[in-house]
Amino acid sequence: MDHLRWLERECLGIEVVTLRGLERYMGLVGAEVATLLGEPWRTGKRPYGQDALSTAAACLKGFYLHQASRGISKHSANSSTKPGCRRGRTVGAHCSGM
């Protein structure tokens, strides 16, 4: 899934993703969002169309609801970045009620 590759590039683990982070990701792939997006993602590719955005949003919702049901989505300040990543980011607690 494109989203998991984006998380890796951002040095984020699934346990620290927030609704704002997901909103930013969706903006980077083509959704209209009112937030700062950061570095381009999917350079050289067309933005997702409405159907693809709807499908991606449904997949993300299902993925994170499943993670929450397994107890994986709880925020841990010590696990905000993946091992080997240089950028220290804490993006806050995960929003499981997307």
QUIGIKA-V78594 format. One record per backbone hydrogen bond with DSSP energy under -1.0 kcal/mol. NH is the residue of the N-H (numbers start at 1). CO is the residue of the C=O. Records with the same first field share a line. If there is no record, write none. Layout:
NH: CO + CO
This chain:
5: 1
6: 2
7: 3
8: 4
9: 5
10: 6
11: 8
12: 7
16: 13
22: 18
23: 19
24: 20
25: 21
26: 22
27: 23
28: 24
29: 25
31: 26
45: 42
48: 29
53: 49
54: 50
55: 51
56: 52
57: 53
58: 54
59: 55
60: 56
61: 57
62: 58
63: 59
64: 60
65: 61
66: 62
67: 63
68: 64
69: 65
70: 66
71: 68
72: 67
79: 76
85: 82
